[in-house]
Amino acid sequence: MHAENTTHVQPQPVDKAKIRKIWVTAGYMALITILEFIVAFTLPLEMATTRVSIFVLMTIVKAFYIVAEFMHLKYEMKVLIWSILIPMVFVIWMLIAFIYEGAAINEIRY
């Protein structure tokens, strides 16, 4: 005769607080995306630098929410958070410097 497995799987109760937090985070990201669309379709082409700056800021905010909530960085040690944020600040500074220098070189050449 063959032995049957007598263990039973018990489903866990739904954690409504976690589900609510996921929906709130998704709502924030949807709101930021809607604002991005509004900026894209309402700002005139002459304000290209302003538009790009707004997009970069909104993208950083969305990246913060993704990293904080879904990658659980918000719950980590502060040293780990700073070890990620400080290099990111330098990378952003480097990108801004490259864009500024590239625009200056472009003006000199033409």
Secondary structure, DSSP 8 states (H G I E B T S, - for coil): ---------------HHHHHHHHHHHHHHHHHHHHHHHHHHHS-GGGHHHHHHHHHHHHHHHHHHIIIIIS-GGGS-HHHHHHHHHHHHHHHHHHHHHHHHHHHHHHHH-
